[in-house]
Amino acid sequence: MHAIVLKRLGHDVHVLEQATKARAGYAAGITARSDVLRYMKLYDLTNEKYFIDAPIAQFLDKQGKTKRVFKTPLCMTSWNILYHRLRANFDGLESAFVLKVPKPLESNGKAVYQDGQRVTNVEYINGQVYVKYQDVVSLQEHTLLADLVIAADGSNSFARQKLLPEVQRQYSGYVAFRGTVPQSEVSKETLETFINKTTFFKGSNPKNYILL
């Protein structure tokens, strides 16, 4: 998201991605809340809908019957859709998730997205940042000179460990299981129960719940 904003402001942006191919979301769903909706309205040039409307949130009992219903409109999308929509707007990546990749604006800065590059060191020298990185396949090393570096490399972030070595990851105390099933293989009753609804099941243990 930051990369798109900076590119639209006319800055040259170079993204280093450690993964050797486009990130996979494994069908993980997310809610596009107001901040994401505002961002996409400003910066998404595809003019394609990237979410489904879920006007109702409901709680089910053990028998699958509705216990409570809340009129809480939500916009549901997935990591895959959002990632490829952002890539289409940043560097024009073509995918099955975007029907038409938008053309770059004349005022845009240069956009480069490099897969398979692992950052190995970051140094601030005389007002500029030197980023050393290594190709994960060839092991060839490179150096990139930048005015600004944004660390967005996940929970095992090298940059985060270098800048904030005292901050350690701690287990949050929960385990998540996820499964999917093709819509065509569920019964009509099941489909009517879940279609366009955000659904929860709360077990007897207050720490256990299911999100459907």
ChimeraX commands (.cxc) that place a marker at each C-alpha (Angstrom):
marker #1 position 0.00,0.00,0.00 radius 0.5
marker #1 position 2.81,2.41,0.89 radius 0.5
marker #1 position 4.55,1.57,-2.37 radius 0.5
marker #1 position 1.54,2.63,-4.43 radius 0.5
marker #1 position 1.15,5.91,-2.54 radius 0.5
marker #1 position 4.84,6.79,-2.97 radius 0.5
marker #1 position 4.77,5.85,-6.66 radius 0.5
marker #1 position 1.73,8.08,-7.25 radius 0.5
marker #1 position 3.60,10.94,-5.58 radius 0.5
marker #1 position 6.28,10.59,-8.24 radius 0.5
marker #1 position 8.89,8.69,-6.22 radius 0.5
marker #1 position 10.82,5.73,-7.62 radius 0.5
marker #1 position 9.93,2.68,-5.51 radius 0.5
marker #1 position 11.88,-0.59,-5.32 radius 0.5
marker #1 position 10.24,-3.50,-3.47 radius 0.5
marker #1 position 12.39,-6.45,-2.38 radius 0.5
marker #1 position 10.37,-9.63,-1.83 radius 0.5
marker #1 position 12.01,-12.70,-0.29 radius 0.5
marker #1 position 9.47,-15.15,-1.74 radius 0.5
marker #1 position 10.42,-16.42,-5.19 radius 0.5
marker #1 position 6.88,-16.08,-6.58 radius 0.5
marker #1 position 3.69,-14.15,-5.87 radius 0.5
marker #1 position 2.53,-14.56,-2.30 radius 0.5
marker #1 position -0.21,-17.15,-1.76 radius 0.5
marker #1 position -3.03,-16.43,0.66 radius 0.5
marker #1 position -4.29,-20.03,0.76 radius 0.5
marker #1 position -7.91,-18.82,0.54 radius 0.5
marker #1 position -7.58,-16.84,3.79 radius 0.5
marker #1 position -10.43,-14.36,4.11 radius 0.5
marker #1 position -10.19,-10.86,5.56 radius 0.5
marker #1 position -12.56,-8.00,6.24 radius 0.5
marker #1 position -12.03,-4.81,4.25 radius 0.5
marker #1 position -12.86,-2.19,6.83 radius 0.5
marker #1 position -13.25,1.56,6.44 radius 0.5
marker #1 position -9.52,2.35,6.16 radius 0.5
marker #1 position -9.04,-0.23,3.38 radius 0.5
marker #1 position -12.18,0.94,1.59 radius 0.5
marker #1 position -10.97,4.56,1.67 radius 0.5
marker #1 position -7.53,3.56,0.45 radius 0.5
marker #1 position -8.85,1.49,-2.45 radius 0.5
marker #1 position -11.24,4.26,-3.45 radius 0.5
marker #1 position -8.28,6.63,-3.75 radius 0.5
marker #1 position -5.66,4.36,-5.31 radius 0.5
marker #1 position -7.31,1.40,-7.05 radius 0.5
marker #1 position -7.54,2.18,-10.77 radius 0.5
marker #1 position -9.00,-1.16,-11.86 radius 0.5
marker #1 position -12.59,-0.09,-11.07 radius 0.5
marker #1 position -13.42,-3.71,-10.26 radius 0.5
marker #1 position -15.22,-4.90,-7.15 radius 0.5
marker #1 position -12.88,-6.77,-4.82 radius 0.5
marker #1 position -15.23,-7.76,-2.00 radius 0.5
marker #1 position -18.66,-9.24,-1.31 radius 0.5
marker #1 position -21.18,-7.57,0.96 radius 0.5
marker #1 position -22.09,-9.36,4.18 radius 0.5
marker #1 position -24.89,-7.27,5.73 radius 0.5
marker #1 position -25.49,-9.66,8.64 radius 0.5
marker #1 position -23.35,-11.15,11.42 radius 0.5
marker #1 position -24.84,-14.20,13.15 radius 0.5
marker #1 position -24.09,-16.64,15.99 radius 0.5
marker #1 position -25.03,-20.31,15.64 radius 0.5
marker #1 position -25.64,-22.97,18.29 radius 0.5
marker #1 position -24.33,-26.56,18.26 radius 0.5
marker #1 position -27.22,-27.65,16.03 radius 0.5
marker #1 position -26.42,-24.97,13.48 radius 0.5
marker #1 position -29.47,-22.88,14.37 radius 0.5
marker #1 position -29.23,-19.10,14.55 radius 0.5
marker #1 position -28.99,-17.80,18.12 radius 0.5
marker #1 position -28.34,-14.10,17.53 radius 0.5
marker #1 position -28.27,-11.80,14.52 radius 0.5
marker #1 position -26.61,-8.41,14.24 radius 0.5
marker #1 position -27.07,-6.02,11.35 radius 0.5
marker #1 position -23.38,-5.27,10.97 radius 0.5
marker #1 position -22.53,-4.67,7.30 radius 0.5
marker #1 position -19.07,-5.97,6.42 radius 0.5
marker #1 position -17.07,-6.14,3.19 radius 0.5
marker #1 position -15.43,-9.56,2.88 radius 0.5
marker #1 position -12.46,-10.22,0.61 radius 0.5
marker #1 position -9.34,-12.43,0.61 radius 0.5
marker #1 position -5.59,-11.98,0.82 radius 0.5
marker #1 position -5.19,-13.27,-2.74 radius 0.5
marker #1 position -7.63,-10.77,-4.21 radius 0.5
marker #1 position -6.26,-7.80,-2.29 radius 0.5
marker #1 position -2.61,-8.71,-2.93 radius 0.5
marker #1 position -3.06,-9.09,-6.69 radius 0.5
marker #1 position -5.19,-5.94,-6.89 radius 0.5
marker #1 position -2.40,-3.99,-5.20 radius 0.5
marker #1 position 0.25,-5.55,-7.43 radius 0.5
marker #1 position -1.78,-4.64,-10.53 radius 0.5
marker #1 position -1.83,-1.03,-9.37 radius 0.5
marker #1 position 1.84,-0.98,-8.37 radius 0.5
marker #1 position 3.79,-2.78,-11.10 radius 0.5
marker #1 position 1.09,-3.99,-13.50 radius 0.5
marker #1 position 1.21,-7.67,-12.50 radius 0.5
marker #1 position -1.30,-9.67,-14.56 radius 0.5
marker #1 position -3.32,-12.37,-12.82 radius 0.5
marker #1 position -6.68,-14.12,-12.80 radius 0.5
marker #1 position -7.78,-11.77,-10.00 radius 0.5
marker #1 position -7.76,-8.62,-12.16 radius 0.5
marker #1 position -9.64,-8.45,-15.45 radius 0.5
marker #1 position -7.84,-5.37,-16.75 radius 0.5
marker #1 position -4.52,-4.08,-15.41 radius 0.5
marker #1 position -4.60,-0.26,-15.20 radius 0.5
marker #1 position -2.22,1.78,-17.32 radius 0.5
marker #1 position 0.42,3.74,-15.34 radius 0.5
marker #1 position -0.10,7.47,-14.90 radius 0.5
marker #1 position 2.39,9.89,-16.47 radius 0.5
marker #1 position 3.09,11.41,-13.07 radius 0.5
marker #1 position 4.05,8.05,-11.54 radius 0.5
marker #1 position 7.52,7.26,-10.34 radius 0.5
marker #1 position 9.30,4.08,-11.41 radius 0.5
marker #1 position 7.93,0.89,-9.85 radius 0.5
marker #1 position 10.15,-2.20,-9.44 radius 0.5
marker #1 position 9.09,-5.40,-7.65 radius 0.5
marker #1 position 11.86,-8.00,-7.26 radius 0.5
marker #1 position 11.02,-11.54,-6.16 radius 0.5
marker #1 position 13.51,-13.83,-4.45 radius 0.5
marker #1 position 15.57,-11.12,-2.74 radius 0.5
marker #1 position 16.53,-11.40,0.94 radius 0.5
marker #1 position 17.65,-8.26,2.81 radius 0.5
marker #1 position 20.88,-8.96,4.70 radius 0.5
marker #1 position 21.80,-5.55,6.10 radius 0.5
marker #1 position 20.55,-1.97,6.38 radius 0.5
marker #1 position 22.87,0.93,7.19 radius 0.5
marker #1 position 22.24,4.68,7.53 radius 0.5
marker #1 position 25.26,6.63,6.27 radius 0.5
marker #1 position 25.45,10.40,5.66 radius 0.5
marker #1 position 21.72,10.90,5.24 radius 0.5
marker #1 position 21.06,7.91,3.00 radius 0.5
marker #1 position 20.19,4.26,3.56 radius 0.5
marker #1 position 22.24,1.42,2.10 radius 0.5
marker #1 position 20.30,-1.82,1.73 radius 0.5
marker #1 position 22.27,-4.99,1.13 radius 0.5
marker #1 position 20.35,-7.94,-0.25 radius 0.5
marker #1 position 20.98,-11.38,-1.66 radius 0.5
marker #1 position 19.31,-13.37,-4.41 radius 0.5
marker #1 position 17.91,-16.47,-2.67 radius 0.5
marker #1 position 18.63,-18.69,-5.70 radius 0.5
marker #1 position 21.98,-17.50,-7.08 radius 0.5
marker #1 position 23.20,-16.10,-3.72 radius 0.5
marker #1 position 24.53,-13.08,-5.61 radius 0.5
marker #1 position 24.74,-9.98,-3.38 radius 0.5
marker #1 position 23.65,-6.45,-4.28 radius 0.5
marker #1 position 23.44,-3.02,-2.68 radius 0.5
marker #1 position 20.59,-0.56,-3.11 radius 0.5
marker #1 position 20.84,3.14,-2.19 radius 0.5
marker #1 position 17.61,4.68,-0.83 radius 0.5
marker #1 position 16.30,7.84,0.80 radius 0.5
marker #1 position 13.63,5.91,2.73 radius 0.5
marker #1 position 13.28,2.24,3.68 radius 0.5
marker #1 position 10.03,0.71,4.90 radius 0.5
marker #1 position 10.37,-2.63,6.69 radius 0.5
marker #1 position 7.36,-4.80,5.90 radius 0.5
marker #1 position 8.84,-8.26,5.93 radius 0.5
marker #1 position 6.64,-10.04,8.44 radius 0.5
marker #1 position 7.06,-11.54,11.88 radius 0.5
marker #1 position 10.62,-12.72,11.16 radius 0.5
marker #1 position 11.64,-9.29,9.89 radius 0.5
marker #1 position 15.41,-8.82,9.64 radius 0.5
marker #1 position 15.02,-5.04,9.67 radius 0.5
marker #1 position 12.84,-5.18,12.77 radius 0.5
marker #1 position 15.38,-7.31,14.62 radius 0.5
marker #1 position 18.16,-4.91,13.63 radius 0.5
marker #1 position 16.30,-1.74,14.62 radius 0.5
marker #1 position 14.55,-3.12,17.72 radius 0.5
marker #1 position 16.66,-6.05,18.97 radius 0.5
marker #1 position 15.03,-5.93,22.40 radius 0.5
marker #1 position 11.60,-6.74,20.98 radius 0.5
marker #1 position 10.99,-10.49,20.94 radius 0.5
marker #1 position 8.10,-12.44,19.50 radius 0.5
marker #1 position 5.83,-14.05,22.08 radius 0.5
marker #1 position 3.27,-16.82,21.59 radius 0.5
marker #1 position -0.18,-15.26,21.60 radius 0.5
marker #1 position -1.80,-18.31,23.18 radius 0.5
marker #1 position -4.02,-19.60,20.41 radius 0.5
marker #1 position -4.02,-22.05,17.54 radius 0.5
marker #1 position -6.03,-21.49,14.35 radius 0.5
marker #1 position -7.32,-24.21,12.03 radius 0.5
marker #1 position -8.70,-23.34,8.60 radius 0.5
marker #1 position -10.54,-25.36,5.99 radius 0.5
marker #1 position -12.44,-24.70,2.77 radius 0.5
marker #1 position -15.05,-26.52,0.73 radius 0.5
marker #1 position -16.29,-25.79,-2.82 radius 0.5
marker #1 position -19.63,-24.00,-2.73 radius 0.5
marker #1 position -21.03,-26.49,-5.26 radius 0.5
marker #1 position -20.53,-29.36,-2.81 radius 0.5
marker #1 position -22.59,-28.04,0.10 radius 0.5
marker #1 position -26.32,-28.53,0.57 radius 0.5
marker #1 position -28.89,-25.87,-0.23 radius 0.5
marker #1 position -29.65,-25.51,3.50 radius 0.5
marker #1 position -25.96,-24.99,4.32 radius 0.5
marker #1 position -25.57,-22.46,1.54 radius 0.5
marker #1 position -28.61,-20.48,2.69 radius 0.5
marker #1 position -27.24,-20.47,6.24 radius 0.5
marker #1 position -23.85,-19.00,5.33 radius 0.5
marker #1 position -24.23,-17.10,2.06 radius 0.5
marker #1 position -23.49,-13.35,2.45 radius 0.5
marker #1 position -23.28,-13.65,6.25 radius 0.5
marker #1 position -20.43,-13.43,8.72 radius 0.5
marker #1 position -20.98,-16.41,11.00 radius 0.5
marker #1 position -19.62,-17.25,14.46 radius 0.5
marker #1 position -19.89,-20.23,16.78 radius 0.5
marker #1 position -18.89,-19.79,20.43 radius 0.5
marker #1 position -18.10,-22.95,22.39 radius 0.5
marker #1 position -18.46,-23.53,26.13 radius 0.5
marker #1 position -14.81,-22.61,26.58 radius 0.5
marker #1 position -14.66,-18.78,26.34 radius 0.5
marker #1 position -11.33,-19.05,24.49 radius 0.5
marker #1 position -12.72,-21.24,21.71 radius 0.5
marker #1 position -14.68,-19.96,18.75 radius 0.5
marker #1 position -15.25,-20.71,15.09 radius 0.5
marker #1 position -15.50,-18.07,12.36 radius 0.5
marker #1 position -17.29,-19.14,9.19 radius 0.5
marker link #1:1,2 radius 0.2
marker link #1:2,3 radius 0.2
marker link #1:3,4 radius 0.2
marker link #1:4,5 radius 0.2
marker link #1:5,6 radius 0.2
marker link #1:6,7 radius 0.2
marker link #1:7,8 radius 0.2
marker link #1:8,9 radius 0.2
marker link #1:9,10 radius 0.2
marker link #1:10,11 radius 0.2
marker link #1:11,12 radius 0.2
marker link #1:12,13 radius 0.2
marker link #1:13,14 radius 0.2
marker link #1:14,15 radius 0.2
marker link #1:15,16 radius 0.2
marker link #1:16,17 radius 0.2
marker link #1:17,18 radius 0.2
marker link #1:18,19 radius 0.2
marker link #1:19,20 radius 0.2
marker link #1:20,21 radius 0.2
marker link #1:21,22 radius 0.2
marker link #1:22,23 radius 0.2
marker link #1:23,24 radius 0.2
marker link #1:24,25 radius 0.2
marker link #1:25,26 radius 0.2
marker link #1:26,27 radius 0.2
marker link #1:27,28 radius 0.2
marker link #1:28,29 radius 0.2
marker link #1:29,30 radius 0.2
marker link #1:30,31 radius 0.2
marker link #1:31,32 radius 0.2
marker link #1:32,33 radius 0.2
marker link #1:33,34 radius 0.2
marker link #1:34,35 radius 0.2
marker link #1:35,36 radius 0.2
marker link #1:36,37 radius 0.2
marker link #1:37,38 radius 0.2
marker link #1:38,39 radius 0.2
marker link #1:39,40 radius 0.2
marker link #1:40,41 radius 0.2
marker link #1:41,42 radius 0.2
marker link #1:42,43 radius 0.2
marker link #1:43,44 radius 0.2
marker link #1:44,45 radius 0.2
marker link #1:45,46 radius 0.2
marker link #1:46,47 radius 0.2
marker link #1:47,48 radius 0.2
marker link #1:48,49 radius 0.2
marker link #1:49,50 radius 0.2
marker link #1:50,51 radius 0.2
marker link #1:51,52 radius 0.2
marker link #1:52,53 radius 0.2
marker link #1:53,54 radius 0.2
marker link #1:54,55 radius 0.2
marker link #1:55,56 radius 0.2
marker link #1:56,57 radius 0.2
marker link #1:57,58 radius 0.2
marker link #1:58,59 radius 0.2
marker link #1:59,60 radius 0.2
marker link #1:60,61 radius 0.2
marker link #1:61,62 radius 0.2
marker link #1:62,63 radius 0.2
marker link #1:63,64 radius 0.2
marker link #1:64,65 radius 0.2
marker link #1:65,66 radius 0.2
marker link #1:66,67 radius 0.2
marker link #1:67,68 radius 0.2
marker link #1:68,69 radius 0.2
marker link #1:69,70 radius 0.2
marker link #1:70,71 radius 0.2
marker link #1:71,72 radius 0.2
marker link #1:72,73 radius 0.2
marker link #1:73,74 radius 0.2
marker link #1:74,75 radius 0.2
marker link #1:75,76 radius 0.2
marker link #1:76,77 radius 0.2
marker link #1:77,78 radius 0.2
marker link #1:78,79 radius 0.2
marker link #1:79,80 radius 0.2
marker link #1:80,81 radius 0.2
marker link #1:81,82 radius 0.2
marker link #1:82,83 radius 0.2
marker link #1:83,84 radius 0.2
marker link #1:84,85 radius 0.2
marker link #1:85,86 radius 0.2
marker link #1:86,87 radius 0.2
marker link #1:87,88 radius 0.2
marker link #1:88,89 radius 0.2
marker link #1:89,90 radius 0.2
marker link #1:90,91 radius 0.2
marker link #1:91,92 radius 0.2
marker link #1:92,93 radius 0.2
marker link #1:93,94 radius 0.2
marker link #1:94,95 radius 0.2
marker link #1:95,96 radius 0.2
marker link #1:96,97 radius 0.2
marker link #1:97,98 radius 0.2
marker link #1:98,99 radius 0.2
marker link #1:99,100 radius 0.2
marker link #1:100,101 radius 0.2
marker link #1:101,102 radius 0.2
marker link #1:102,103 radius 0.2
marker link #1:103,104 radius 0.2
marker link #1:104,105 radius 0.2
marker link #1:105,106 radius 0.2
marker link #1:106,107 radius 0.2
marker link #1:107,108 radius 0.2
marker link #1:108,109 radius 0.2
marker link #1:109,110 radius 0.2
marker link #1:110,111 radius 0.2
marker link #1:111,112 radius 0.2
marker link #1:112,113 radius 0.2
marker link #1:113,114 radius 0.2
marker link #1:114,115 radius 0.2
marker link #1:115,116 radius 0.2
marker link #1:116,117 radius 0.2
marker link #1:117,118 radius 0.2
marker link #1:118,119 radius 0.2
marker link #1:119,120 radius 0.2
marker link #1:120,121 radius 0.2
marker link #1:121,122 radius 0.2
marker link #1:122,123 radius 0.2
marker link #1:123,124 radius 0.2
marker link #1:124,125 radius 0.2
marker link #1:125,126 radius 0.2
marker link #1:126,127 radius 0.2
marker link #1:127,128 radius 0.2
marker link #1:128,129 radius 0.2
marker link #1:129,130 radius 0.2
marker link #1:130,131 radius 0.2
marker link #1:131,132 radius 0.2
marker link #1:132,133 radius 0.2
marker link #1:133,134 radius 0.2
marker link #1:134,135 radius 0.2
marker link #1:135,136 radius 0.2
marker link #1:136,137 radius 0.2
marker link #1:137,138 radius 0.2
marker link #1:138,139 radius 0.2
marker link #1:139,140 radius 0.2
marker link #1:140,141 radius 0.2
marker link #1:141,142 radius 0.2
marker link #1:142,143 radius 0.2
marker link #1:143,144 radius 0.2
marker link #1:144,145 radius 0.2
marker link #1:145,146 radius 0.2
marker link #1:146,147 radius 0.2
marker link #1:147,148 radius 0.2
marker link #1:148,149 radius 0.2
marker link #1:149,150 radius 0.2
marker link #1:150,151 radius 0.2
marker link #1:151,152 radius 0.2
marker link #1:152,153 radius 0.2
marker link #1:153,154 radius 0.2
marker link #1:154,155 radius 0.2
marker link #1:155,156 radius 0.2
marker link #1:156,157 radius 0.2
marker link #1:157,158 radius 0.2
marker link #1:158,159 radius 0.2
marker link #1:159,160 radius 0.2
marker link #1:160,161 radius 0.2
marker link #1:161,162 radius 0.2
marker link #1:162,163 radius 0.2
marker link #1:163,164 radius 0.2
marker link #1:164,165 radius 0.2
marker link #1:165,166 radius 0.2
marker link #1:166,167 radius 0.2
marker link #1:167,168 radius 0.2
marker link #1:168,169 radius 0.2
marker link #1:169,170 radius 0.2
marker link #1:170,171 radius 0.2
marker link #1:171,172 radius 0.2
marker link #1:172,173 radius 0.2
marker link #1:173,174 radius 0.2
marker link #1:174,175 radius 0.2
marker link #1:175,176 radius 0.2
marker link #1:176,177 radius 0.2
marker link #1:177,178 radius 0.2
marker link #1:178,179 radius 0.2
marker link #1:179,180 radius 0.2
marker link #1:180,181 radius 0.2
marker link #1:181,182 radius 0.2
marker link #1:182,183 radius 0.2
marker link #1:183,184 radius 0.2
marker link #1:184,185 radius 0.2
marker link #1:185,186 radius 0.2
marker link #1:186,187 radius 0.2
marker link #1:187,188 radius 0.2
marker link #1:188,189 radius 0.2
marker link #1:189,190 radius 0.2
marker link #1:190,191 radius 0.2
marker link #1:191,192 radius 0.2
marker link #1:192,193 radius 0.2
marker link #1:193,194 radius 0.2
marker link #1:194,195 radius 0.2
marker link #1:195,196 radius 0.2
marker link #1:196,197 radius 0.2
marker link #1:197,198 radius 0.2
marker link #1:198,199 radius 0.2
marker link #1:199,200 radius 0.2
marker link #1:200,201 radius 0.2
marker link #1:201,202 radius 0.2
marker link #1:202,203 radius 0.2
marker link #1:203,204 radius 0.2
marker link #1:204,205 radius 0.2
marker link #1:205,206 radius 0.2
marker link #1:206,207 radius 0.2
marker link #1:207,208 radius 0.2
marker link #1:208,209 radius 0.2
marker link #1:209,210 radius 0.2
marker link #1:210,211 radius 0.2
marker link #1:211,212 radius 0.2
view
